[in-house]
């Protein structure tokens, strides 16, 4: 009888990738990133095991959306006080905190548990074209 392959900690290698968000469609771009973070692009993919890679997202302020999403798409957060719900549309969110747009899109595509939160920490998001991760020799993500 064949045994199921389960990757050991020493066998796993984690690559670093750079993803350029310039002109990319938000949802399609986020799903590519989620796939790499989960490790589904590798033959050693195992659910519940961090087999995925690190992703560096640059130019997140230049992301594209279709239709009227710039005005209609809303992001909500709560201050913690009674009646403290705040709302901001996509256009203003891109001006104030462009990294949160990509982070929220990818977060929605990951598991809603400790595993998903750990995967999200492996994504680094930057508004401009520069990042401080040159020492990791990141490869471009197709």
C-alpha positions in Angstrom: 0.0 0.0 0.0 1.3 3.5 -0.9 1.7 6.1 1.8 0.5 9.6 1.4 3.3 12.1 0.9 3.6 14.7 3.7 6.3 17.3 3.4 8.8 17.6 6.2 10.1 21.0 7.5 13.6 20.4 6.1 12.4 19.4 2.6 10.5 22.7 2.1 12.1 25.6 0.2 10.5 29.0 0.0 11.2 31.3 -2.9 10.6 35.0 -3.0 8.7 36.6 -5.9 8.1 40.2 -7.0 4.6 41.0 -8.4 4.1 44.3 -10.2 0.5 45.5 -9.7 0.8 48.3 -12.3 -2.3 48.1 -14.5 -3.3 44.7 -13.2 -7.0 43.9 -12.5 -7.4 43.8 -8.7 -9.3 40.5 -8.3 -7.3 38.5 -10.9 -4.1 39.8 -9.5 -5.1 39.0 -5.9 -6.0 35.4 -6.8 -2.5 34.8 -8.4 -0.9 36.1 -5.2 -3.2 33.9 -3.0 -2.3 30.8 -5.1 1.5 31.5 -4.6 1.1 32.1 -0.9 -0.9 28.9 -0.4 1.7 26.9 -2.5 -0.9 25.6 -5.0 1.6 26.2 -7.9 3.9 23.5 -6.4 3.6 19.7 -6.8 4.3 19.4 -3.0 1.1 21.4 -2.0 -0.4 20.0 1.1 -3.4 21.7 2.8 -2.6 23.1 6.2 1.2 23.1 5.6 3.0 26.3 4.7 4.4 25.1 1.4 4.0 28.5 -0.4 6.4 31.2 -1.2 6.9 34.9 -0.2 5.4 37.6 -2.4 6.5 41.2 -2.7 3.9 43.4 -4.3 5.1 46.7 -5.8 3.2 49.6 -7.4 0.0 48.7 -5.5 -1.2 52.3 -5.9 -1.5 51.7 -9.7 -3.9 48.8 -9.5 -6.9 48.8 -12.0 -10.5 48.0 -11.5 -13.4 47.7 -14.0 -16.8 49.5 -14.0 -17.7 52.0 -11.2 -15.7 50.2 -8.5 -13.6 53.3 -7.8 -16.7 55.1 -6.4 -18.9 52.2 -5.4 -16.6 49.7 -3.7 -16.5 50.4 0.1 -14.1 49.4 2.8 -15.3 49.4 6.4 -13.5 49.4 9.7 -14.6 50.0 13.3 -13.0 52.3 15.8 -14.1 50.2 18.8 -16.4 52.9 20.1 -20.2 52.7 19.9 -21.4 53.9 16.5 -17.7 54.0 15.4 -18.1 52.3 12.0 -16.1 54.1 9.3 -16.5 53.8 5.5 -14.1 54.7 2.7 -14.4 54.1 -1.0 -11.7 52.5 -3.2 -10.5 55.8 -4.7 -9.8 57.4 -1.4 -8.4 54.2 0.0 -5.9 54.1 -2.9 -4.9 57.7 -2.1 -4.5 57.2 1.7 -3.4 53.5 2.2 -2.9 51.8 -1.2 -1.4 48.7 0.5 -4.6 47.9 2.3 -6.5 47.4 -1.0 -4.3 44.5 -2.1 -4.1 43.1 1.5 -7.9 43.1 1.8 -8.4 41.4 -1.5 -5.8 38.6 -0.9 -7.0 38.2 2.7 -10.5 37.4 1.4 -9.1 34.5 -0.7 -7.1 32.8 2.1 -8.5 30.5 4.9 -10.1 32.3 7.8 -8.0 30.8 10.6 -4.4 30.9 12.0 -3.0 29.3 8.9 -4.5 32.0 6.7 -3.2 34.8 9.0 0.3 33.3 8.9 0.2 33.1 5.1 -0.8 36.8 4.9 2.4 37.7 6.9 4.4 36.3 4.0 3.1 39.0 1.6 4.9 42.4 1.6 3.1 45.3 0.0 4.6 48.6 -1.2 3.0 51.6 -2.8 5.9 52.5 -5.1 8.3 50.5 -7.3 11.0 50.1 -4.6 11.3 47.4 -1.9 13.9 46.6 0.7 14.1 42.8 -0.1 16.9 42.7 -2.7 19.0 40.4 -0.4 16.4 37.6 -0.9 17.0 37.7 -4.7 13.3 37.7 -5.7 12.1 36.4 -9.0 9.5 38.2 -11.1 6.0 36.6 -10.8 4.3 36.0 -14.1 
